[in-house]
Amino acid sequence: MKSLKLEDLKSREIDYSKIVNHTQDVSVDSILCIDHHDREKLDNYIELSLNQNPKYIITSSKSEVLNDRVLRFEEYQTIFDHVLHEIAPNYKKLDYFGITGTNGKTTTAFYLNQLIGVDNLFVGTIDEEKKYSFTKEKVLTTPKLFNIVKLISLQKNNIKSVSLEVSSHALQQNRLGNLKFLISGFTNLSQDHLDYHGSLKNYLHAKSKLFQKGVSEKFVYIDSEDSKKIVEISNIESYSIGTKEENNVKLINFNDGIVNFSLDGNEVECELNLSGPKFIENFLLAFSMSYYSGLYNLNDLIANAKNLTNPPGRFETINHNNKNVVVDYAHTPVAIEEAINYAKSKYKNVIVILGAGGDRDKRKRKKMGEAATSADHIIITNDNPRNEDPIDISKDILEGIPLNKNTDVILDRKEAIYKGVESLKENEVLLILGKGHEKYQEVKNDLLPFDDIKIAKEALELRS
């Protein structure tokens, strides 16, 4: 079977707006661009896609499918790079800001997007605008490179930069290909995704891939024992954020909505209208990445700071008739503990609702229960049970909670939220943790519509 070259592709009439990169997106006259390390799987995908009558299928010379519409290329990666360039010719010329860490990626990237301005594209877990409607593929924390390039091509505004959440999975799987970052940021590391990485050491090493020559030019990090390990592994210039004299960015004070910090010895004052655990750290990381990128004026960044808002589902506060509810994405032991402790600094009593995802790291569930014990009342419920028995998940969480703790198990999440709202008294808050911005629950193989914020508002209306 003949293998083709780039010149063969250029000689054909190709509508690059019709190129797709997943079998679920194939339709009549579309062009599928696909490869796989496993030849048998690749050919199965191709045979399946041919049933949808695409114009062409662009693939590698590994394929053994004989069909006039299957174009097999000797140098598939060269072809794929050409396709990406044709979809969005400017994508390599943009400035990329990458943020990784266990907690705070979304919030930091969201702040960064707002600080930089309208010519920056935010790419993260929140898809309120249905930006990924061009694909039926499941949207990941960090989309694959094809979907990022496609997203860039669809922007109506002339964008100059991209703020991108970078997950450990994406780094381990090289999902971003040869994408280069102008500057990156590291938030923190705590137990998560160990079902995939196996150990915290492997998890940290996956994160560290972002901070190497050829991937990022430089990076900013929040000072911690884990970030010190990242610095040791890294071979690029870095800047630290903390409260010590040796930190490049030193937090001096935060009071009454005013944050004071020094930036390379120069004192900076910003007005902030933000709330939530670690928001100061996330803000300083976003601000520092903007500043150290060398692209933005310090006074403009200071002026933009007062207009920052939290992303949807990140310590999102709902007040109704003196009843207080907060919806947050916290789903790791550390994030749960931080959310509760922050709430306790603002309210007399804290009621917390939480669950754990099914088919994921079971080892962290007991620690999630332990983290929740600082709340005054705990309600364990369903998160995304997937294919696990919700009762088994709740038992795993309960192992970390003392028997004498005020705890309920209400597996119906809507019922749990209604119960939590009903029990609220003056100067108390209900923390609904785990799902944040998500608009569905994963149960078995179905995505069932479910919105914590919407349900909480309904419950508040009914119980007022």
ABEGO torsion letter per residue (X at the ends): XBBBBAAAAAABBBBAAABBABAAABBBGBBBBBBBABAAAAAAAAAAAAAAGBABBBBBAABABBBAABBBBABAAAAAAAAAAAABAAAAABBBBBBBEABGAAAAAAAAAAAAEAABBBBBABBAAGAAAABABBBBABBBAAAAAAAAAABABBBABBBBBBBAAAAAAGAAEABBBABBBBABBBBBGAAAAGBAAAAAAAAAAAABBGABABBBBBBBAAAAAAAAABABBBBBBBABAABABBBABBBGGBBBBBBGGBBBBBBBBBBEBGAAAAAAAAAAAAAAAGABBAAAAAAAAAABBBBBGBGBBBBBGGBBBBBBABABAAAAAAAAAAAAAABABBBBBBBBBBGBBAAAAAAAAAAAAABABBBBBBBBAEABBAAAAAAAAAAABBAABBBBBBABAAAAAAAAAAABBBGBBBBBBGAEABABBBBEABBBBBBAAAAAAAAAAAAX
